């Protein structure tokens, strides 16, 4: 059975958000992509106060200088499509007020007929945390714990109650409710995050850093679920940050999902056999415009299916 494929929506500075998001979303759904995804990048400090991902000396990509707000982007896509699921990979959850984010996601799910997938992470940018003014960077793990609990409460039956460190909800009626239970997926990069995922989430959002690494992380996560007595199966949606090149790239520094369409498809094939539930491709970086994004996404999809992926 072919693995479901998702596509990242155009959010970066080279795209016209109001026009290109609906057009790309419609084209992707017609092509056969079963889900559409957004990511969150709130700002780029100028000059940089820390490297990309918090790694000293690693520069921020130029594309990050203008990234459209993720839930607005998904709302545009929801209005233009009928079937494709609408996912976040990821929302930097502690940048958001928990109650408001829970209500926004519920509203989007109700409006789209039950298509939302909530992917959360804690992020790494101190500047984004300072700008959001919700919780300090040092409290990001606790903030994510509370946000998950608030979402479960708000999305559940009325009356809603919750008493946390930051959120205080007296018994209240909160609507609209999601059309169906919204799955929560987490990016989990350390032992504590993996326990949080196993105990409180529905699945995992790995990044495509290589077949061996992802396969080993997936094995460890499933082993942890068994150790902790989890009954429900975990799901996994791989995020493949692709960088398309019109010709085959033979450099020794080639990373997964970098290069020609054939190279990207070969990497899809390698990852498709390790037991993941879905792979989402974010092809938008480095492409000129929405027309090129639609063309490359369609070619990747067609060649992937022709290869039996």
N, C-alpha and C positions, 0 to 999 in steps of 0.2 A: 504494500500500500504506500502511495506517495506521501511524503511528509508535507504537512501544510506549510506554506510560505507566506510571510508577511512582508510589508514594505514600509520603510520610513517615509513620512510625509515631508514635503519641502518647507523648512522653517528658516533657512539661512538667508543671508543678506542678498544673494543673487536672485531670489525669487520674489514675485509679486504675491504676497500671502493671500489676498482676497480673491485673486483670479486663479492662481496656480494650485492652491490646496484643493479646491473642489475639482479642478480638472484632473489633477494627478490621482485623486481618490477615485473618481469615476473610472478613469482609464485602468487603474490597478485592479479594481473590482471586475471590470470586463475581461481583463487578461486572465484572471483566475486567482489573484492574491486573496487570501482569506482573512487577512487582518491588516490594519493600518496603524502606524505607531508614531509617537512623538517622544522627544526627550526635553530636558530642562537645562537651560544655561541662562542664568539671570543677568549676568554682567561679565565684563572683562575689565579687571583693574588696569589702569594706565597711569604710571608704569606698573608692571607686574610686581606684586608683593610676595608671590610664591609661584613656583613652577606649576605647570599642568599636572593635575592629579596630586598636587603637593610635592612633586619631585623637583628638587633644586635644579635649576638650569634648563628644565624642559619647557620650551616656549608654548604659549597658547596658540592654537590654530587661528588664522585670520578669520575663518568662517564663524567663529564664536562671537565676533564683534556685534552681531545682530542675529538673535535667535528668537523667533516668535513664541509668545506665551503658549504653553502646551495645551491647556484645556480649551482656549479659544480656537486653536488650530484643530483640535479634535471636533469641536462643535461645527466648524465649517465642513469637515469631512463627513460628519454624521448626516448633515442636511443634504449632502450630495450622493449618498450611497444608501443601499438597502440591506445588505447582508454582512459586509465585512465587519469583523470585530474591531474595536477601537481601544488601543492599548497605550500605556505610558511606560517607557523604558529609558530612563525612569523619571518619576517625579522626585525631586529632592524634598522629601516629606516634611522635615523639620523647618523648612522655610515657610510653611503654610500654617495658618490657624486651623487646628484640627476640625472643629465643628464646621467651619465654612468649607473646608476642602471636602469633608464627608458629604455635605449637602450638595456641593457642586457636582461631585461624581454621581450621586444618586439622581440628580436632575438630568444629567447627560445620559445616564443609563435608561431612565424612564422615557426620555425623548427619543432615544435611538432604538427602543424596543429590546433592551437587554443585551447590549453589545459591548459594554465597557469591561476592560481588564485593567486593574489598578496595580501598576508596578511601582514600588517605592524603593528608595535608597536614602542614605544619610548624607551623601555628598562629601566634598573635601575642601571647598573654598571658604576660607575665613571671611573674605570680603562679602560673599553672598550672605553668609549668616549675619554679619554686621548690618548689611543693608535691610534684611528682612525684619530684624528687630523682634523676632518671636522667641527664640531660645538661643542661649549661647552655644557656640560650637562644642564646648566640652560636654554639653548635655544632649548631644545628638542621638545617642542610643536610647536614652530615656524618653526623648521626645518622640521617636519613632514608635516605641512601645505604646505610648499613650495614644498616638494618632491611630494606630491599628485598632486599639480598644474602642476609641470614640467612633470610628467608622462602623465597627460591628454593632455598636449600640444604636447609632443613628439609622443605620440601614435595617435594623430589626424592628420588632413590633412596638407599638405605642402602648403605654407611655414610656418614653425614653428617659432613663436616668443614668448618670455617670458622675463619679467623684474621683478626680485624678489630681495630679500635682498642678496642672495648668488649667484643665477644663472642669467646670462644675455645672452639671446639668440636673436641675431639679426636674421632677416628673413633668414631661411635656409631650405634646403631639408634634411630630416633626415629619413633614412631607415636602415633596413627593418621595415615595419609597422607590428603590430600584425595581425594575421590571422582574429581576431575578437576582439571586445572591451574586454580588460582584466578587469575582476571584481576586485575591491579593497575592501578588508575586513579589519576591524580594531579591535584591542583589545582596549576596552574602559573601564577604571577603575574609572573615575571621571566625574563630570558634564561637564567640558569643553571638555573632550574627547568624551563624548556621543553626545554633540552638533556637534562636528567635524564629527563624524560618520554619523549622520542623515543628515547633510548638504552636505557632500562631498564624502561619500563612498557608496558602494553597499551593505555592510552587516557587520556582527558582528562575532568576533572570541572569544567566551567565553571559559573559562576553566572549566572542570567538577569538581566543588567544592561541589556539592550536588544538588539534584533536587530542593529543595525549593529555594535555593539561585539563581540558574540559572533561574528558572521559574519567580521569582520576578524581576530579572534584565531584562529579556526579555520583561516582561510586561511593565516595566518602559520605556524601550527603544522604544517600539511601541507607547506608550502613547506620548512620546516626539516627535516622528515622526509625529503623528497626530496634536499635538500642533503647530509644526513648518510648517505645511502644506505640508509635503512631499507626493508626489503623487505615487512614485514608491515604491513597497513593499520592505522591508528589508529582506535579507536572513541571516541565522545564521548557522555556522558550529562549533559545539562543539569540543574542543580539550580535549580528555580523556587521561590523563597521567597515564597509567596503570602500575601496578607492579604485575606481575604474580607470584603465588606460586603454587606448584604442588598439595598441599592439601588445604582444606577449612581453611581459617584463621578466627578464632573466637575472636580475641583480641578486646578489647573495643576501641582500637585506630584505628580500620580499617577505612580507608578513601575510598571514591568512587573509583571504578575501581582497588581496591587492593584485591588480593586473588586468588582463584582458577578460572578456566575457567567459572564454573557455577556462581560464584559470580560476575565476570566481565559481563557475559551475563545478570544477574539480574539487574545490574546497567545500562546496555544499555537499557533494557526494561523500566526501570523507567524513563530514560531521553528521550526515544523515543516518549513519549506521550505529551510532553510540547510544541510542535509546532516548533521544530527545523527542518532545511532542511537537515542536514547531521551530522553524528558523525564520527570523525576521532580518531582512537586508536593509541597511541604511546606505543608500547609494548617493545621497544628495551632495555630499562634500566633493568639491572638485569639478562638478559638472557645470556647464555654462548656464543652463536655463531649464524650465520645465519640459520643453520639448525633448531635450536630450535625456532628461531623467526618465520620461515616459518611454522613449525608444530603448534605452539601455535596460530598464526594468523589464520591458516586454521580451527583449532578446534573452536575458538571463532566465526568465520564467520558461520560455519556450524550449530553450536548450536543456534546462534542468529536467523538464518533463520528458523530453525526447530521450534523455539519458536514464530515465527510470527513477528519478529522484522525487 
